[in-house]
Amino acid sequence: MKTLKLVDCLLKDVPRRLDSERPEGSEGPFVAVFSESVSSGKFCGLASPADKAAHPGWIYADLVEHHTTHVLSFKSSVAHALREMDQWKVDALPVLDQKGGFIGLVTRNCILRALLQQESRLLRETHRLNQEIVHDKEELASWTFRLSSLHEASRTLLRVLSHTSLEADLLQHGIEALTQLLQARYGAIGIMDGKGELLSFHHTGMTEQQVADIGSFPEGRGLLGVVIREDTVLRLPELSRDPRSAGFPPGHPVMHSLLAVPISHGGKVGRIYLCEKWQGKEFIEEDELLAKSFANSLSMVLENAREMREMQQAQQHLDYLAHFDVLTGLPNRGLIEDRLRQVLANSQRHGRKMALMFIDLDNFKGVNDTYGHAAGDELLKALAGVLMNALREGDTVARLGGDEFIILLPEVDSVQDVATVAEKIVVAVREPIRLPKSDHETCVTVSVGISMFPEDGHTPESLMSRADVAMYHAKSVGKNAFRFFTTSQNLAVQQRLRLEFHLRQALARGELFLEYQPQIDIQSGRIVGFEALLRWANEELGLVAPLEFIPVAEETGVIIPIGAWVLHRACRQAGEWRRQGYFLKVAVNVSAWQIHHDGEFFNTLKQCLTESGIPGEALELEITESLMIQKTEATLGLLEQIRGLGIRFAMDDFGTGYSSLSYLKQLPLAVVKIDREFICHIIHDPNDAAIVAAILAMTQHLGLRVVAEGVETQEQVDFLREHGCQEVQGYYYGPPVSASDFAASWLNFMLSGKYAAEM
Ligand SMILES: Nc1nc2c(ncn2[C@@H]2O[C@H](COP(=O)(O)O[C@H]3[C@@H](O)[C@H](n4cnc5c(=O)[nH]c(N)nc54)O[C@@H]3COP(=O)(O)O)[C@@H](O)[C@H]2O)c(=O)[nH]1
């Protein structure tokens, strides 16, 4: 407010008179006196009421002349004027301009009034300013709060960004934060592609039902559809008055105020829209600014997320290219070498075998030349699939380049296992391969070279190069084959293949036969039964030991027909001898494979009993612990069913393997056969003697019968008899022999009553 000036305090309407005039009776308090003219004449002085009262007959010239008239300059301050009045002891003073012209009169009262007026103006102004300050303070507090909320919301977005690069999460968090920040009831973000197709729609405050009612975008209903489609800022105080608001579906949330701002997002367009500000308020310009600022933050965050995603994808793609073959999608040389190193380290640590196969297509060039490179590529892809299908989980197939592949078998038990896989691959590749894109069908073969750890090398390099050498060997013997690096391995595999080949025909060719070995009750010295043992005599291979051919029969599945044949044959023999009056039980070895995989096993047994006429009690099936590896409810159920026929089970080779006592409880066993490995040492090895004595004591308590196998000496017989063993089998009494020899040796004894025991 400006300072009070003298001119602001002038007394209005001071009468002006010529010096030649005479005052009239009741004329006003002070009179300004001029010579010549009252408007433009010279100011002569001020005539006061006291002057006029003291000299009633005087004219104005006399009145102003008889005392000094003090004057004030128009520049004087109010304070100066008051001081002058005090000094001259007057209540009024004229005010003159710089040329001495009369401007007006100033009195103490005038000054006082002017001062009072100014004070009251000042008070009013101060009050107004106070109110403004309070309002501004409130505004400031509100904006500080909203800015910190904006800041917090942006920070939340960044936090979300650090945990997820998922655009959907970011958009959802974004719209929730902004809706809260701008105190709106409903909020939504729609993102569209360049063609105006809505890519995503995130909302808050609305139910899914409401969203469904709104309908699909961008055609969507009402103003929301408009907002989503148009790239404009829209701020409406009363939505219902806007012509564009028509078309909201029934059930749409009530909306009055609306604020919509565009949001740019990686070349796509999007809209943020907020409706229904709290407490029926409208969105103000500052809300719009906040929304735009927030939209910018959100755009940046989304942009960041997109860049991060693209970088990750690029990185993943680079990683993929570094480790995988683009054509087939198989691991490449780098990755397989890495994996080979790991597998080798593992195999070394755990003392396990592993195998590496080097595979080369035999006639790839021909395919390329005949059908073109596109067909060649198709073939390589198809081949990758064939190889993968031939392998187990845990094995790795990789493409080295061209038509070369590598297969890594990290855990193998034997050369034979590896040969089986190699054979499977050679056979699988030989099948015609269809190339749909090139519309061809082609037949190819592969040559496979195999190196094994530890036999052929301890480093990835040595194993690779030896598998490579072996592969050339496979090529040199006519391709379409596999070869091991080591000759002995190749020989072993060839022998095995030869054995397998002949074994498959052994039954049909009548090369199989049984031998029988007696089982003796050593307490009474009488023969109680016999074990039927399978024999195979082949023209080319000679007499093949069961331990050699039975595992092959099991691996190839041939054990099922062979096992059935043994059962029929042994039971028939027992039946024949029974009919001749020799009531002996017959023990037959049964492979776990038969029990697990021969769906006809139970029926075969029933048939054998019926055909031979022997009771189930006369048949004993010798099983081994290996049966328990695949123990299932079904297996145990089958054993119980078999036991229901009267047939008994004997646990063969007891003492080897795990000899888990729990097996004795779980299986429906009647007999335990102590393995000959223990029996042969019982006289000289106190440990074996103790083990056998313990087995005998334990089985007696469990109510199981015991047969000691491989008894060869009188001392062994004595030891076993002393320790309560009931039955023995072994060369001491007699080796396995043909049926006729058995009859000649044993059945005659029975007739003489020496060894006979009736069942
Ligand atoms: N699944 C089938 N397995 C069968 C069948 N036939 C035999 N086998 C299994 O082959 C294993 C070896 O049998 P084999 O070579 O016949 O040996 C048996 C006897 O000859 C031998 N034996 C007997 N007495 C003595 C002896 O005093 N000393 C000694 N060194 N060997 C002796 O022991 C074998 C008896 O076998 P088992 O009682 O079954 O353990 C053999 O383990 C059979 O499992 C078949 O048809 N199916």
The ligand as a Tripos MOL2 file, in Angstrom:
@<TRIPOS>MOLECULE
LIG
   47    52     1     0     0
SMALL
NO_CHARGES

@<TRIPOS>ATOM
      1 N1         15.3130 -118.5160  -15.6580 N.pl3     1 LIG1
      2 C1         15.9560 -119.6890  -15.7170 C.ar      1 LIG1
      3 N2         17.1740 -119.7830  -15.2080 N.ar      1 LIG1
      4 C2         17.7980 -120.9520  -15.2980 C.ar      1 LIG1
      5 C3         17.2020 -122.0640  -15.8740 C.ar      1 LIG1
      6 N3         18.0860 -123.0690  -15.8180 N.ar      1 LIG1
      7 C4         19.1740 -122.6040  -15.2210 C.ar      1 LIG1
      8 N4         18.9920 -121.3450  -14.8900 N.ar      1 LIG1
      9 C5         19.8990 -120.4280  -14.1790 C.3       1 LIG1
     10 O1         21.1760 -120.5360  -14.6960 O.3       1 LIG1
     11 C6         22.0930 -120.4950  -13.6230 C.3       1 LIG1
     12 C7         23.1970 -121.4140  -13.8730 C.3       1 LIG1
     13 O2         22.6860 -122.7440  -13.9440 O.3       1 LIG1
     14 P1         23.5950 -123.9300  -14.1580 P.3       1 LIG1
     15 O3         24.7730 -123.5770  -14.9620 O.co2     1 LIG1
     16 O4         22.7040 -125.0030  -14.6110 O.co2     1 LIG1
     17 O5         24.1230 -124.2300  -12.7050 O.3       1 LIG1
     18 C8         23.3250 -124.9220  -11.7670 C.3       1 LIG1
     19 C9         24.0380 -126.1540  -11.3620 C.3       1 LIG1
     20 O6         24.6430 -126.8130  -12.4130 O.3       1 LIG1
     21 C10        25.0300 -125.6240  -10.4060 C.3       1 LIG1
     22 N5         25.4540 -126.5870   -9.4130 N.ar      1 LIG1
     23 C11        24.7270 -127.5450   -8.7860 C.ar      1 LIG1
     24 N6         25.4980 -128.1940   -7.8790 N.ar      1 LIG1
     25 C12        26.7160 -127.6620   -7.8980 C.ar      1 LIG1
     26 C13        27.9010 -127.8360   -7.2150 C.ar      1 LIG1
     27 O7         28.0250 -128.7170   -6.3220 O.2       1 LIG1
     28 N7         28.9740 -127.0690   -7.5080 N.ar      1 LIG1
     29 C14        28.8750 -126.0880   -8.4720 C.ar      1 LIG1
     30 N8         29.9550 -125.3590   -8.7470 N.pl3     1 LIG1
     31 N9         27.7590 -125.8860   -9.1810 N.ar      1 LIG1
     32 C15        26.6970 -126.6350   -8.8770 C.ar      1 LIG1
     33 O8         24.3550 -124.6110   -9.7140 O.3       1 LIG1
     34 C16        23.3110 -124.1000  -10.5170 C.3       1 LIG1
     35 C17        22.0240 -124.2810   -9.7640 C.3       1 LIG1
     36 O9         21.3150 -123.1480   -9.9530 O.3       1 LIG1
     37 P2         20.2530 -122.5820   -8.9670 P.3       1 LIG1
     38 O10        19.9030 -123.6180   -7.9940 O.co2     1 LIG1
     39 O11        19.1140 -122.2310   -9.8330 O.co2     1 LIG1
     40 O12        20.8510 -121.3500   -8.3640 O.co2     1 LIG1
     41 C18        21.3570 -120.8400  -12.3780 C.3       1 LIG1
     42 O13        21.6670 -119.9620  -11.3620 O.3       1 LIG1
     43 C19        19.9290 -120.7810  -12.7230 C.3       1 LIG1
     44 O14        19.3040 -119.7600  -12.0210 O.3       1 LIG1
     45 C20        15.8990 -121.9300  -16.3830 C.ar      1 LIG1
     46 O15        15.2790 -122.8510  -16.8800 O.2       1 LIG1
     47 N10        15.3060 -120.7320  -16.2730 N.ar      1 LIG1
@<TRIPOS>BOND
     1     1     2 1
     2     2     3 ar
     3     2    47 ar
     4     3     4 ar
     5     4     5 ar
     6     4     8 ar
     7     5     6 ar
     8     5    45 ar
     9     6     7 ar
    10     7     8 ar
    11     8     9 1
    12     9    10 1
    13     9    43 1
    14    10    11 1
    15    11    12 1
    16    11    41 1
    17    12    13 1
    18    13    14 1
    19    14    15 2
    20    14    16 1
    21    14    17 1
    22    17    18 1
    23    18    19 1
    24    18    34 1
    25    19    20 1
    26    19    21 1
    27    21    22 1
    28    21    33 1
    29    22    23 ar
    30    22    32 ar
    31    23    24 ar
    32    24    25 ar
    33    25    26 ar
    34    25    32 ar
    35    26    27 2
    36    26    28 ar
    37    28    29 ar
    38    29    30 1
    39    29    31 ar
    40    31    32 ar
    41    33    34 1
    42    34    35 1
    43    35    36 1
    44    36    37 1
    45    37    38 2
    46    37    39 1
    47    37    40 1
    48    41    42 1
    49    41    43 1
    50    43    44 1
    51    45    46 2
    52    45    47 ar
@<TRIPOS>SUBSTRUCTURE
     1 LIG1         1 GROUP 0 **** ****
